Amino acid sequence: MRGMLTAAMTMALACAGGAAADAATMATDPARADEPVAMAVRGVGQYQGQWVVLLEDAIGARRLPIWIGELEAGAIDLRVKKQKYPRPLTHDLLDSIVAASGARIERVDVVDLRDNVFYGRVTLRDARGVVHQIDARPSDCIALAAGAGLPVYVAPRVLAAAAAAP
């Protein structure tokens, strides 16, 4: 069922103009099965009337669909395509605030899946070098990662519960 769902979503996203991300990714290494897996945005689009962002690992062996809202889909899609809205959107504002404070986004993670709800975290390093981990919606994490050219790290237990082979 998952494979059919992912194949259908991949086709739907391709038809909707989904774009592959240029974010750096690392290949899946079985020896590091307990470490988060780096993934990139494969596409953003609609599947059965719902907006979805599809993450894919570096070798294309696993895909993770995350259902999101329409506004979040639009923001992610713009950032993946490296396009700007005429006025700053929320993620542009966050990027500007982080940069103005001398901080930087180090990484973003999808850390958990509970009751069909994904949970994310943004890791920032401030101007003094102190690391801060901030809870966030995965859609916000993905938008920030896309804007910064970063991979989205996904916890192995999340992939075990929700990922599908292409």
N, C-alpha and C positions, 0 to 999 in steps of 0.2 A: 504494500500500500504506500509506504513512504517513497519508494522508488518511482512509482507512478505519479505521485503527487509532485515530487521534485522535477520529474521530466516535464509534466504539464506546466509547472510554474516556470521552468526554464524557457519553454516555448512561449509562454505568455509574456514573460519579461523581455524576451528577445523581440517579440512583436511590439511591445510597448516602448521599445527604444532603450532597453537596459544597457548600461555601459560597464565595461570592466574597469576596475580601479588600477591605478599605477602604483599603489602602495606596496612597499616591500613586504615579502612574505617569506616564510621558511618552510621547507619541506617537512612532512610528517616523518618522525623518526620513532620506530617502535620502542627503542631503548629509553625514550623520553615520554612515555605514555602518561605519566602523571603531571606533565607540564602543560600549560595552556598552549593551544594551537593557533598560530598566526593565520588569519584569514583576511581576504579582501572582498570588497563589494563586487559581486558578479552582475547584479542588476537591481533595478527598482522598478516595480510595476504593479499592475493589478492582477489578481487571481481570484476568480469567482466573486468579483465585486469588492474585494478587500485589498488594501495596499500591503505590499510585502517587499522587504529588502532581502536579497539572497546573498549570503556570504559563502565563499568557497576557499578551500585550502589551496596551497601553492601547487599541488600536483593534481588538483581537480578530483581527488578521491572522495571528498566529503563536501556536502553543501548544507548550510543551515538557513532555513527560512525563518524570518522573524516578521510577524504581522505588526504593522505600524499604522499610524494615522495618515491622512492625506497630506496635511501640512508638513509632517515629518518626512514623508516620501519626497515631496517637492524640494525640501531643504537638502536632503541627502543627494538627490539626483543633481541639483545645481552644483554641489561641491564636488561630486565625482567627476562631473563634466568640466570642472574648473570655470564655471560661469558665475557671474555676479548679478544679483538683483540690483535695480537702480538705487535702492536704499539698503543700508545694512540690515540683515536678518539677525535673529537672536544668536545664531552660532558665529556670525561675523562679529557681533558685539562681544561675545565671550572671548573670541580670539584676540580682539583689541584690548580688552581688559587684562587678559593674561599677559600679553606682551607689554602693555604699559606698566604693569606691576613688576616687570623683570622676571616673571615666571615663564615656564614652558610646559606644555603637555608632553609628558614622557611616554605615556601609553594609555590605551583604553582596553577594558576587558568586559566580556560578558561572563559574569561570575556564577550565575545561578539560574535555575528554572524551577519555580514552585507554583503549583496550581495553575499551570499554563501561562505564567507570567515570567518574563525574562527580567533579570536584574543586571545592572552594569555598574562600572566603576571607572572613574577618570583618575589617573595618577599625574599629579603636578609636582614640579620642582620649583620652589620659589627662589627669589634672588639671593637668599642666604644659603641655598643648597638644601633646604629642608624639604622632604618629600611629604606630600599630602595626598591622601586617598579620599575621593569624594564619590558618594553614591550618586548614580545617575540612571536615567532610562537608557536602555541600549540604543534607541534611535538617536539620542543626543550624543552618546559615545561614538556611534558610527559616523554621524555628521562631523564631529570634531576630528576624528581620525582621517576622514576623507579630505577635510580641509588642510590638515597638517601632513598629508602623505604618509600616514602611519598605518600599520596593520591593525586589525581588531583581533585581540587575543580572546580565545574562547576556552573556557574550562572544559577539561575532558568529560566531566560528568554531564555537562550541558550537551555536548556533542553526542554522548552515549544515549541521552534521552530524546534528542530532537533532530539530530543530523540524519541525512540520507545520502546514499551513493547516487551519483549522477545517472 
